[in-house]
Amino acid sequence: MITATTLSAKTVYESKMKNSEANMDRKTFLKESFQSIIGAVAGTIEGVSEEFRGREHIRPPGAVTESDFRTKCTLCNECIEACPYNAIQKLMEKGPAQGTPVIIPEDVPCYLCDPPVCSQACPDGALLSVKTKDIRIGVAVINKSTCFAHQGVDKNCDYCYDRCPLHDKAIFFSKGPSVVEGYCVGCGICAYFCVSNPKSIKVFPD
């Protein structure tokens, strides 16, 4: 079971504790100091990431196998336009998958519509109708070597745990967050809200 993960920053850290300004200044200093060294270890997960990728990219809910997906997807953009959260975007990188729909959690995660409107909008069979409870588009991995909570930089940092729609099932918090791979659906909400820089959570395609 994998419990490593990479992260990158996106939002300004909002303190959940009622600390004095002096404590906040100290915490900010500690975080900035910590962020200056984690870049060196953040890349360690990249060496193992390929083991766990069923796909090269995170596809919208209901995606058929990658080979069938690329054959069936006509780049019609129906799923992109249907998503109420703008979580689906065109893949911009050059290659055979260019222009196909992907989800990049660091930009916008999948908010697990019920039912998933993207899969219902697909006219070509690249996305099949799927129930929300059956969605599995990836798996989140936590890089404990850069995680604020695990490293003691901020033991109360639980943004990933707090925002997870399946917390206490897909993710637990005990001296830091831990992902339960079998229950994680890969929505990427945890990665989106992670405040370390680079992010300590990365979602790998399923």
Protein Blocks (a to p, Z undefined) as FASTA:
>chain_A
ZZbdcdddfbdcddfbdcdfklmmmmmmmmmmmmmmmmmmmmmmmmmmmmmmmbfbdcde
hiacfklmmmmpgolommmmmpmnlpaccdfbgcjkgoiacddfkloccehiaddfklmm
pmnopaccddfklgcfbdcdddfklgmklnomammlcklmmmpmkghklpccehiacddf
klpgolommmmmpcbdcdfbdcddZZ
